[in-house]
């Protein structure tokens, strides 16, 4: 595991709702532990940090976990709080939002 990811895993927290949604959407046969969910999310956060995390007007960042699975994450005092997982039913295009933000001159995290 990468050093950056290992640091982030300990800071990822899941709500009960988020864990339930993850299990609802996870399509693989193998049962995933809470620690593995945190590791999957930490890798995605680490990847998005390199690209520039976009935070929407609600204060959440929507990070792609798999092609059809996203995590809605908020910053909390000591890390990251996964609020829920969703299938991007509203067709959120993070790259388009990044481009729009860059053109407007706003600074992303």
C-alpha positions in Angstrom: 0.0 0.0 0.0 1.3 3.5 -0.8 2.4 5.7 2.1 -0.1 8.4 1.3 -3.0 5.9 1.2 -1.9 4.3 4.5 -2.1 7.8 6.1 -5.5 8.5 4.6 -7.1 5.1 5.6 -6.9 5.9 9.3 -8.7 9.2 8.6 -11.6 7.8 6.6 -14.8 7.3 8.6 -18.0 5.7 7.4 -21.6 6.5 8.4 -23.8 3.5 8.9 -25.9 4.7 6.0 -22.7 4.8 3.8 -21.8 1.2 4.7 -25.3 0.0 4.0 -25.3 1.7 0.6 -21.9 0.3 -0.3 -23.1 -3.2 0.4 -26.2 -2.5 -1.6 -24.3 -1.4 -4.6 -21.2 -3.7 -4.4 -21.8 -6.4 -7.1 -18.9 -8.7 -6.4 -19.4 -12.0 -4.6 -16.7 -11.5 -2.0 -17.7 -9.9 1.2 -15.8 -6.6 1.8 -14.8 -5.6 5.3 -15.2 -2.1 6.7 -11.4 -1.7 6.6 -11.3 -2.7 2.9 -14.1 -0.1 2.2 -11.9 2.5 3.9 -8.9 1.4 1.9 -10.9 1.6 -1.4 -12.1 5.1 -0.5 -8.6 6.2 0.7 -7.1 5.2 -2.7 -9.8 7.2 -4.5 -9.2 10.3 -2.3 -5.4 10.0 -2.9 -6.0 9.8 -6.7 -8.4 12.8 -6.6 -6.0 14.9 -4.5 -3.5 14.7 -7.3 -6.1 15.9 -9.8 -7.6 18.6 -7.5 -10.6 17.8 -5.4 -13.8 19.6 -6.5 -16.1 20.5 -3.6 -19.8 21.1 -4.5 -22.1 23.8 -3.0 -23.2 21.4 -0.3 -19.6 21.0 0.9 -19.2 17.4 -0.3 -16.8 15.9 -2.8 -18.1 13.2 -5.1 -15.3 10.8 -5.8 -15.4 7.9 -8.3 -14.8 4.6 -6.7 -15.7 2.4 -9.7 -17.1 3.3 -13.1 -20.7 3.2 -11.7 -20.1 3.9 -8.0 -19.3 7.3 -6.3 -18.7 8.3 -2.7 -20.0 11.5 -1.3 -17.4 12.6 1.2 -17.2 15.6 3.6 -14.3 16.9 5.5 -14.6 16.4 9.3 -12.3 17.6 12.1 -9.8 14.8 11.9 -10.3 13.3 8.4 -12.9 12.4 5.9 -16.5 11.3 6.5 -18.2 9.2 3.9 -21.8 10.3 3.9 -23.1 7.9 1.3 -22.3 6.0 -1.9 -24.3 6.6 -5.0 -24.6 5.6 -8.7 -24.4 9.2 -10.0 -28.0 9.3 -11.0 -27.8 13.1 -11.4 -24.9 12.7 -14.0 -22.4 14.8 -12.1 -19.4 15.4 -14.4 -16.5 16.2 -12.1 -14.1 17.0 -14.9 -16.5 19.5 -16.4 -16.9 21.1 -13.0 -13.1 21.4 -12.6 -12.8 23.1 -16.0 -15.6 25.5 -15.2 -13.9 26.3 -11.9 -10.5 26.8 -13.6 -12.1 29.3 -16.1 -13.7 31.3 -13.3 -10.4 31.6 -11.4 -11.6 29.8 -8.2 -9.2 27.7 -6.3 -10.0 24.1 -5.6 -8.6 22.0 -2.7 
